[in-house]
Each structure stands twice: as structure tokens, then as C-alpha cells.
Amino acid sequence: MSKNNHQKVVLVGDGAVGSSYAFAMAQQGLAEEFVIVDVIKERTEGDALDLEDATAFTAPKNIYSGEYSDCADADLVVITAGAPQKPGETRLDLVNKNLKILSSIVKPVVDSGFNGIFVVAANPVDILTYATWKFSGFPKNKIIGSGTSLDTSRLRVALAKKLELDPRDVNAYIMGEHGDSEFAAYSAATAGGKSVVELAKEAGLSFDDLLKIEDETRNKAYEIINRKGATFYGVATSLMRISKAILRDENAILPIGASLEGEYGLKDIFIGTPAVVNGQGLAKVIEVPLDDREKELMAKSAETLRKVTADGLAELG
């Protein structure tokens, strides 16, 4: 993390998610220097020119199209580059193509002399976050995945609608894989200090209704992709929030793709869980007390990720 007040972020991948993230960062006035890297150079130049027009309304910022060499003195490198998820395709289906793309990104970033924090958002994000750690040789605390941050937002929004609450006051988490094996940790979910399960009962909702909300949360990405081809505003905003926690050294508790060291009985994996995020990256995993149903779902989700990760890395060689 920069000792002075000048902070630098490099975005790798200027597609729909990347450009939306760049816009979110400009809106928030985060980082004095923002570099955009993509194989399509013309696009990055266009976005840089477009985004700099926003700085008169937000905060001064040097936004420009750059190269991997620009990562040398960056605080953050945010990776959104990868093949997008198509209608009918799961996030895990993307693994082989996006592992190849990722390996072609991480090496030149590290070779530049970069010593900051990686934030990974390309899918399947948990597997690519693990692979970033393997490819980079960086300490695990300096590798963060977007994990279940977006899924958690979706859950909170859905619960807030049903319970007639502000989603910011719903303290509920989606955990596990950012994908089809994710689950809602309802046993630990609260709002205003009261159990969400109890609040749901008072609102006339059964636990089956809550499980339906969990399922709708899990499938919301497919609903969006089928209608508009891709999801980008939500994930871009979640990436901005993670970046803000790092750049401002917040010690914020956020649902991210974090490295586990025995929490939930798991090791050697990056998976969605609440964690403390600050200027050093991942400061601490918050181990949520799960009930038996949730423990089983976490174990199954981890097993799914392990198998696909091992197969994908083996194929990559």
C-alpha cells in the first residue's frame, strides 16, 4: 500500500465488467491513478478518454490506457479479463479457457515488479483466485476473489423486499462457491439484532420460502444473462467496494473469495466467506457458525471447487 496519498490501480480486462468497475471507481473518486489494460488497445484508450470527462464532477484522477509494465508500482491489480458466461453455460464451464487467459496475465504482472494486492473477478472466480495465488507465488493474504460478494448483495436485496427493510440493514451471507453450489447461511443471518428466520416467520414466510429466495439468488445471474447477455453493474460495484476497503485500510467485513487455513475444516482453497479486508488485503477470515445443513453444503461446495480446480490445472499443465 502506498505510504503517501497517491494510490494506483491497474484494471486488466476492459469488457462490460471492467469498464463498469472503472466507472464505479471514477464515481467514488478512488485512486489518483487508474490504468486500463486490455488486448484491445483502442477500447482502453476510448474508455480512458470517456472516463476522464467524469473527473471534473468527482475528483482529480489520472486515467489512461496502459501496459503490464504499469503494474510495477500499483497498489491493486484487478483482473476482470476472461471469456464471458454465455446463456446456458455455467461458471464452471468457463474454467479451461479462462485459466489459459489468466496464466497469460499473471506472469507479466508479476514480472513487472508488482508487489501489491490482486483482486480477481473473472469466472469461475474461486478457481481463478486460487490459480492466481499459484501462478503468482504471492502470499495468500494478497490474493482476494470477488467470491460471494455479489450473491450476498442479491440475497440481501431479495430478503429486504420480503421483509420491507433497507438491504443495508440485512446481515445475511451467501457462502461457498460463487456458482451453483452456493448457499445462504440463514442460521447466522440477522437484521436489527434479530434472527432473519424469526423476522421471516413474523412476515408470514416459512423456511421453505427462505430456501426459495436462496434458489432465486443462486439463479439470478442466469435470469440477467438470458435477458441482457451479461451481468456487470452489480459485480462492478462489489469490486469497487472491495477496492475501497483495501485502499482506505478499512478493516471492513466483506463476503469475498478468501484463502482458508482450517476454518470450516477446509484448507488449500479459496471460497466465499465473510472476511476482514484492509490495506494488507485479507486480514482475517470470519468463521460463521453454521448449522449442520450449512456445514454439509459448505463441504460439498468445497469438494466441487477442488475437483474442477485440480482438473483445470492438470489440463493446463
Secondary structure, DSSP 8 states (H G I E B T S, - for coil): --SSS--EEEEE--SHHHHHHHHHHHHHT--SEEEEE-S-HHHHHHHHHHHHTTTTTS---EEEE--GGGGTT-SEEEE--S----TT--SGGGHHHHHHHHHHHHHHHHHTT--SEEEE-SSSHHHHHHHHHHHH---GGGEEE-TTHHHHHHHHHHHHHHHT--GGGEE--EEB-SSTT-EE-GGG-EETTEEHHHHHHHTT--HHHHHHHHHHHHHHHHHHHHHHS---HHHHHHHHHHHHHHHTT--EEEEEEEEEESGGG-EEEEEEEEEEEETTEEEEE------HHHHHHHHHHHHHHHHHHHHHHHHH-
